[in-house]
Structures are given as C-alpha cells and as structure tokens.
C-alpha cells in the first residue's frame, strides 16, 4: 500500500522511481500495473492541457464587454479619453486657423476687439434704413441681450444672401458686393452695411 | 511591477477600463479552461468565462476585497455557473458554432483521451475540481486550496482520491480492450 502511494506521488510529480522502488516494480506485477496506469494518466493530462491551451479569447466578446463597461462607467470613460480629446481639440483649432487664413482673402476682418459694438450702438447705427452709418437692420432678427457684444464681419455677398435675410434687393443687380455684417454672439447677423462702391442695391 | 487582481479591481471600480481589460486578459483563459475541463464543452466554457466578467462589472457585484482574493471569487462564480450548466444537462449550442463546438474532443481525437474526459466529467464536483486545478491547470496545493476555499489537506486527499478513481477507470478500460 505504501509503495502504491509512493508510486502515485512520484508519477504525478514527474519523478523517476528510485533504485529500491525500481527493483520492487520489476518483481511486483500489481505495483507495476499501478505505475503504468498512472503514467498513462499523466500523459493524458498533458494532452488535455495542450489542447485546452489552444483557446484564444473571442475578440468580439472582449469588445462587447469593453463597450458595456464604457456604457456602465461613462463619466470615467470620458475622463480617460480626455488626453485624446485635447489632441483632437488642438488639431481642430489648428485646422480652423488654417481655414481662416485661407478664407482671409474674402473675409478681411472677422473681429475687431478694439471696437466692440453694443446693442445700443447697433440700434443707433441701424435705426433707420438710410442711417448715417449706412447699416440696415435685418428684419425679424432675434433680439439681443442687454450688453451683448457684436462683431463686424466684412465679406462679399450675393444678392440672394441679402434676400434670405429679408432685405429688399434690386432685381437688376446680379454681381457680388462688399458688405459688412454686424453679428451677434449667437452668430446671427443683426445689421448689414453695403460698401459704397457697390451699386444697384437699395 | 504588475498590479494585483485586487488593485485592478479597485481601479476598475473607479471606472478605469484599462484595469478591467488587464484583468480580463489575465484571467479569461484560466476561467475558460476551468469551465471547459469541468463541462467538456467549449461553447459553454466561453459563456461562463464571459459571464464571470459581466458579474464582476455589475455595480452591485458582491465581491468584497476585504473578504478574500478576487481570483477565488471569480472561480467561485465560474463554479456556480458550471453547476448550473451541469444541472441543465447537455448544452444546446447555437447552430453557427457547430464547427468549433468541442475543442477537446475535436483536436485530440484519441480514444483514450475522450474516455478520460468522460471519466473526469463523471467524477463528483469536489474531486473533479481538484484534478482540474492541480493536474490540468498545474496549480500548487496552496493556490488550489484558496480557490476551492478549503484546507490544503483536503485538496491533497481529494486529489489522491480523484486520481485513484480515474486510474481505476483506465485500468478497467484497458482490461476490456485486452478481453476483446
């Protein structure tokens, strides 16, 4: 009985039988049978181990799980993505600057921080259709908040653009014209001034 | 230095997806193999390994780092799922998985090995688990005891008994082959 326990342990530990046990195995058929069976068992365990080791986790399952995780912990996931967003934001800003430079030939002045215009000034500028400054109020434009600043955008416009703002345009006029727009902080134009060298309008 | 399972779990709880991914990459295969050897079915094993992580991800997950190692908890969940699958009987696999349905049976193709797998599946749970962890997953007695939540001596005795039972099966099979 003790010999069989020793056999079992040695086989499963991957050890060879020592001289005394080897001698016993040669003379005892029962113990030799146990030794052989246990060796066979160990070989088959090895084979099972190797076959199971071929497993690779399913990429789809892993992805599904990670998506579920992001859905479950959305705030933190956003925080983790922040460095990437910084880069994306910086790239977007750079692209916007390049775009502005490219469009610069058409829009010569986008923002004049030294001369901000308030709602009151717009009202005075665009108080009448033939105002001293030449600004014409855009009809039905959203009201400005008190103290809201405006920016002056100088650009070229087709007559259709003015029509879309609700202004009257002489049908005979068909070319582009230089114009200045007073634009609110929401990006919506409140008044238009057409350049004096543009003709055929109003 | 790599983080422990418990450290990764705490990071994961804070919403760190990389920690969760690291945990998955570290433990998924082990859990899969554990389920595979206990059930003999690759599809069910995949389901179980996946489900352990779904359970871990739940905000009301019952794992408490103060009460023990995460690994033992994960194997505990897998063990319960294995039992549930075994109670249900033979697994009904999706038709589209038929080609890959049985890695062990499909790849080995050795009659003896199939017989051993059958014998393993017929062992009582506690004996089979000892064989799976110590002989197939090559865990030492301490690790197996931690996972099985029992003393080391119990692991040794269960393993000894399980090996003897499997050896008897092999011996009987061999005797039948000789008789034929």
Interface residues (C-beta under 8 A of the other chain):
Chain A: X5 X8 X12 X33 X34 X37 X38 X40 X41 X42 X44 X45 X47 X48 X49 X51 X52 X53 X54 X55 X57 X58 X61 X62 X65 X66 X68 X69 X70 X72 X73 X75 X76 X77 X79 X80
Chain B: X14 X15 X16 X17 X18 X20 X21 X24 X25 X28 X29 X32 X33 X36 X37 X42 X46 X49 X50 X53 X54 X57 X59 X103 X104 X107 X108 X110 X112 X113 X116 X117 X135 X136 X138 X160 X163 X164 X166 X167 X170 X171 X174
